[in-house]
Amino acid sequence: MHHELPEEKVFKDPVHKSIYVKDRIIWNLINTKEFQRLRRIRQLGTSYLTFHGAEHSRFSHSLGVYEITRRIISQFERLGDSDWPKEERLTALCASLLHDVGHGPFSHSIEAVFDTHHEEWTCRLLLEDTELNRVLRDVSDDFPERIVSVIRKTHEKPIVVSLVTSQLDADRMDFLLRDAYYTGTHYGTFDIDRILRVMRPHKGRIVVKESGMHAVEDYLMSRYQMYWQVYFHPVTRSSEIVLRQIFRRAKELYRGGWRFDSLLEPLKRLFDGEMTADDYFRLDEPLVQTQFMMWTDEKDPLLADLCRRFLHRRLYKYTTMDEPDEALLDRARQALLDVGLNPSYHLEIDYPYDLPYHIYRPGGDSGPGAQPILLLGEHDELTDIADRSEIVRSIAGIHRGRHHLYYPEDMLLKHRDRLPSDIRRLIGMA
């Protein structure tokens, strides 16, 4: 089998202009049915209900991550840098292309309810009898395991892992630029060309030349903007809550022996916790949305209402609270019960994430992706960027974030007069 294609393939891309494929294995992986499935999974889950442009798929993101990785490696090779292990080129390219292949429909909501994990599914799709596995085995019998070791972060050369997973990796760089482009959030962009020029392999890690500090500040600033403007947008959180509740209610009904008028096979297998790689392959967003449309006629009024809300974008409204008052929330739950609503579905409090974790974690922190971004000085000395940059220190320390209380405003309005005044005030109906 020839390792290179007779002619380089070029994908046009709005973010990187062009994506280049010369290796036959990369081309063959892109053409597997499991990789093509990613066209049917949106990169940003329910964000399209907030930012109508956010229709881009995990397919285009995965190609973008591959392209950034390819550019970084070709720069390392051009510099003739002995710190980069040349024999790992193909492993790094395949891992960057395939790192998200296990994402399910509306990933994080499904994961929350069914305790599945996309990284585990990525590994299963690479190791079980799939088209992906067959293509990878064309390289060598242990090649699928080598790719999995990068995804599980156990690969013997940490520099390969850090290309795909670190605080300055190809994955984050692509999704920030791509999500900024498709949501129209322009302050989410940063100068990737400059960052790629100042990245260096150094003693088994990837570091940034000191002169590139400002480019990295710009990247971290753009992450900060994207988290607040897009990823934690309260309307997106509302659509995620409704989506989670659909899965939660359907699972509850299923476990209780409910006879569904319609239940598509891959979802039944998901409820049974018995999904094979083939079931998972069939589980994509068009299938889930088809099921929701069928459930808008389901006899369970709660499930039908939640599906209509999600499909017709009649989401929960929210009010903001600085600190949740547990006693008041308990009274609110009781007040909802009294008027015939279901407080475990019709009142949900959303706690803000621990944001600094997502923006930047200085060196002392532990946990995934916690290796600091290191600056390489003239005399090969390394410093954590947070020790050198006022900007990084300040955004890494900001704990913003308030609690949001979500509820179906239309339902509560019907019972407005029966709600106690403190509860009306709580939900902005005083």
QUIGIWO-V58445 format. One record per backbone hydrogen bond with DSSP energy under -0.5 kcal/mol. NH is the residue of the N-H (numbers start at 1). CO is the residue of the C=O. Records with the same first field share a line. If there is no record, write none. Layout:
NH: CO, CO
//
This chain:
5: 22
9: 21
11: 19
13: 17
17: 13
18: 16
19: 11
21: 9
24: 3
27: 23
28: 24
29: 25
30: 26
31: 27
32: 29
36: 32
37: 33
38: 35
39: 36
40: 37
41: 38
43: 56
44: 56
45: 42
47: 44
48: 45
49: 46
50: 47
51: 47
52: 50
54: 51
55: 53
58: 38, 41
59: 38
61: 57
62: 58
63: 59
64: 60
65: 61
66: 62
67: 63
68: 64
69: 65
70: 66
71: 67
72: 68
73: 69
74: 70
75: 71
76: 72
77: 73
78: 74
79: 75
80: 77
81: 76
82: 80
84: 81
85: 83
86: 84
88: 85
89: 86
92: 88
93: 89
94: 90
95: 91
96: 92
97: 93
98: 94
99: 95
101: 98
103: 100
107: 104
109: 106
110: 106
111: 107
112: 108
113: 109
114: 110
115: 111
121: 117
122: 118
123: 119
124: 120
125: 121
126: 122
127: 123
128: 124
130: 128
133: 125
134: 130
135: 131
136: 132
137: 133
138: 134, 135
139: 136
140: 136
143: 140
146: 142
147: 143
148: 144
149: 145
150: 146, 147
151: 147
152: 148
153: 150
154: 149
155: 149
158: 156
160: 157
161: 157
162: 158
163: 159
164: 160, 161
165: 161
169: 166
170: 163
173: 169
174: 170
175: 171
176: 172
177: 173
178: 174
179: 175
180: 176
181: 177
182: 178
183: 179
184: 180
185: 180
186: 184
188: 185
189: 186
192: 190
195: 191
196: 192
197: 193
198: 194, 195
199: 195, 196
200: 207
202: 205
205: 202
207: 200, 205
208: 374
209: 198
210: 376
212: 209
213: 210
216: 212
217: 213
218: 214
219: 215
220: 216
221: 217
222: 218
223: 219
224: 220
225: 221
226: 222
227: 223
228: 224
229: 225
230: 226
231: 226
232: 227
233: 230
237: 233
238: 234
239: 235
240: 236
241: 237
242: 238
243: 239
244: 240
245: 241
246: 242
247: 243
248: 244
249: 245
250: 246
251: 247
252: 248
253: 249
254: 250
255: 251
256: 252
257: 254
258: 253
260: 258
267: 264
268: 264
269: 265
270: 266
271: 267
272: 268
273: 269, 270
274: 269
280: 276
281: 277
282: 278
283: 279, 280
284: 282
285: 40
288: 284
289: 285
290: 286
291: 287
292: 288
293: 289
294: 290
295: 291
296: 292, 293
297: 294
298: 295
301: 299
304: 300
305: 301
306: 302
307: 303
308: 304
309: 305
310: 306
311: 307
312: 308
313: 310
314: 309
315: 313
317: 407
319: 405
321: 403
326: 324
329: 325
330: 326
331: 327
332: 328
333: 329
334: 330
335: 331
336: 332
337: 333
338: 334
339: 335
340: 337
341: 336
343: 341
345: 342
346: 342
347: 343
348: 406
350: 404
351: 349
355: 353
357: 354
358: 354, 355
359: 355
360: 356
362: 360
365: 362
370: 367
374: 372
375: 383
376: 208
377: 375, 381
380: 377
383: 375
385: 373
387: 384
388: 384, 385
389: 385
390: 388
393: 389
394: 390
395: 391
396: 392
397: 393, 394
398: 394
399: 397
400: 398
403: 321
404: 350
405: 319
406: 348, 404
407: 317
409: 407
412: 408
413: 409
414: 410
415: 411, 412
416: 413
418: 415
419: 415, 416
424: 420
425: 421
426: 422
427: 423
428: 425
429: 424
430: 424
//
